[in-house]
Each structure stands twice: as C-alpha cells, then as structure tokens.
Amino acid sequence: MTDYSPLLSGVPGIAHGFGNKGALLPTPLQPFRNTLPEKKQVHGTRIVDIHQAASNAAKPMAFLPASQGS
C-alpha cells in the first residue's frame, strides 16, 4: 500500500507517494524506476539537488529535482 499526502495531491504536476516495507517504490513512481537516483535511507538534514537522472546522491535526506520528470 502506498500513502499519499493530501497537500502534495493538490499540487498539479507532482507525482508522489510514500512507500513501506511491502512496497518500497510507490505505484505512481514505478514508471520512473530506471531514472531514480541511488539512495540509502538515512536520518539527517542533507538535501541534494538532482541535475542528472540516475545519479548517485550519497545519502541525502531528500531529493530536489532540477526539472519535472528528473
């Protein structure tokens, strides 16, 4: 099961979802699997700008894509 944010759902053009142990990649994001940056779950404050699909972001807390579909 994927969880969704009511706040993010109200923003046009944002595909989002929050995975869980049974489904790590939320259903709406599965078409983008091959372009996702490499990640490892961490707890911190580091946010990384993503400028290239499938980049290695080295343990960020969040990703900030440079453009839609990144």
Residue, then its C-alpha position, 0 to 999 in steps of 0.5 A: m500500500t502506498d500513502y499519499s499526502p493530501l497537500l502534495s495531491g493538490v499540487p498539479g504536476i507532482a507525482h508522489g507517494f510514500g512507500n513501506k516495507g511491502a512496497l518500497l517504490p510507490t505505484p505512481l513512481q514505478p514508471f520512473r524506476n530506471t531514472l531514480p537516483e541511488k539512495k540509502q535511507v538515512h536520518g539527517t538534514r542533507i538535501v541534494d539537488i538532482h541535475q542528472a537522472a540516475s545519479n548517485a546522491a550519497k545519502p541525502m535526506a531528500f531529493l530536489p529535482a532540477s526539472q519535472g520528470s528528473 
